[in-house]
């Protein structure tokens, strides 16, 4: 299995104007995708 790390703190995000409200479960899933906890998944 290959760890897929999607966390990129150097990525520029100032241009993003939209927002999405997440519940606790979705926020947890997003964090786990970002740090590779669901590897080898790359998104929802």
Secondary structure, DSSP 8 states (H G I E B T S, - for coil): --------TTS--TT--------HHHHHHHHHHHHTTTTT----
